[in-house]
């Protein structure tokens, strides 16, 4: 599956951004979906994941209570609502997908990444 992420940008600390992931011309049905991020000089980090069809969600401790992952199985999109942003959330965010297992930093399919910059 080909993934396309959008919605990154700049925000001030305490602000919000919404990321979206789509599969142009394709489907996300039956895929576990998630978001992975990579901050400058750091390794990739799991952020949030959602099962098919969306009954189970999990989050990194660092974003729990601030970020919400959701999926629209008709539009074939997966969104990440990010609230109460912190400067340490600054990173390139990647949409990722996998079959048969939850998304992790070794997911099978990746989008191109979208940059999120949070200023203090």
Secondary structure, 3 states (H helix, E strand, C coil): CCCEEECCEEEECCCCEEEEEECCCCCCCCCEEEEEEECCCCCEEEEEEECCCCCCEEECCCCCCCEEEEEECCCCEEEEEECCCCHHHCEEEEEEEECCCCCCCCCCEECCCEEEEEEC
